[in-house]
Amino acid sequence: MRATIVHFRIGEGIRVTDGRNAWIASSDKPQPVMTLTGGELQGAKTDAAAMFPLQLKALFPTWKVGETMIGDDDVYVLIGSAPGGRR
């Protein structure tokens, strides 16, 4: 569960999830409150789970480690995936 409120010059942007559903309210949206679906809903759930890292293992049961470079530094990349190809 997570609620995020961001103060913009044009008003507030509010995102809320209860772990199963998610909503967004913002003055630049066509409706006062919009229910998120599809990829937007999954993204909201993942954002909320990232605040409590122990939940990430349940969301993404398969993990791979890769290596790459950023500038001159070696970097490890951790990629979690779930059934259906969700990352």
Secondary structure by P-SEA (a helix, b strand, c coil): cbbbbbbcccbbbbbbbcccbbbbbcccccccbbbbcaaaaaaaaaaaaaaccccccccccbbbbbbbbcccbbbbbbbbbcccccc
